[in-house]
Amino acid sequence: MLSELKMRAVGRMLPYRSNGADAVILPDKELMKQKRGAFDFRKPRYVSSRFTALEHAPKKFGHLMAAKRPDIAYAVSTVSQVMDKPTVKAWLKCLCGTADYGLLYQANGEGVLKGYSNADYVVDVTTRRSRTGVVCTCAGGAVSWHSQKQKSVELSTTEAEYVAASEGAKDMMWLMSLFAEVTEVKQKPILFVDNMGAVKLSKNPEFHKRSNHTEVQFYFVREKYSEGKIGIQHIDSENQKAEILTKALLKTRFQNLRRQLGIVSQHMNC
C-alpha cells in the first residue's frame, strides 16, 4: 500500500475488550501531548467537553479532529471563523480532559456502512448559510466525518437537509470504492436523514418545481438512490448521530452521541 499511497502514521492501535469481544481503539493521548506542548499552558483544568467558546487552535488541533475525534469537528469548524478571540486555554481545557479518549472499532460490530447527514438551517446570520454535518460509521465506530458551512443559501430546512444528504452520498460512494479495494462489499450502504421532506426529495425521480433552484450538483444523492447504489431511510432526530457535527448540544446529549460514534475512554468498560 505504501508503494501506491502517501501515508503518515497518526498513532498506534491498541487492543481492547468490548462486551467480551475483540476490538481496537485509536487513542489520541500522545498526539494530544504534542499539540499541548505547542502552547505555553501547563496542566489545564478539565471542563465539560460540550461546545464552548473555543478558538484559535484549529491549525494545531485540526489534524487531531480529522484523524480521531469527530466529536470536536463542529467546534473546530466554528471557532476557526473567529480567530480574533484568544481562548486557547478553553480549547485545551476541553481536549485535555478527554485526552484518553479514542475511536473504538469492534470485531463483532456491524460491517455495514451507514451514513448520517444533518443540517442546521441558516446557522450563519451574516451569510444566511446553513451548516452540513456528515458522519459514516462501520464496525461500531466513525470512519469518515466533516462539518462545514454550505456553499449556497437554501430557502428551507428541507433544501438544506437535501444538500447535506447529497454530501453524505458523496462520502459513502467514496468509502464504498475504498472498501471494494480490500474486501467484498455485500450489503448496500444506508444513508439516514431526519427530515422527511429531504428523504422524499431524494427518492422522487421527478423534477420538483419547488426545488428547481437547487444547484444540479446536489441531485447526486437522488441519482445514486435511483441507481440502487445507496439506500435512504428516515431516522428520528434523537438517533441522528450527525447532529453532533452541526450544533452546540447539552452535555448529556453530546456525550451520548459521542459514545454512539465509538469515541470512548481507554479505561471505560463498554
Protein Blocks (a to p, Z undefined) as FASTA:
>chain_A
ZZmpccddebdcddddeehiacddddfklmmmmmmmmpccehiacddfbdcddehjlmmm
mmmmmmmmmmlmmmmmmmmmmmmbcckkmmmmmmmmmmmgccdddfkbcfbdcdddddde
hkblklopacddddddeehiafbdcddddfbdcfbfklmmmmmmmmmmmmmmmmmmmmmm
mmccfbdcddddfbfklmmmmmmmbdcfklmmpcfklmmmmmmmmnopaccddddfklmm
klmmmbccdfklmmmmmmmnopacfkbcZZ
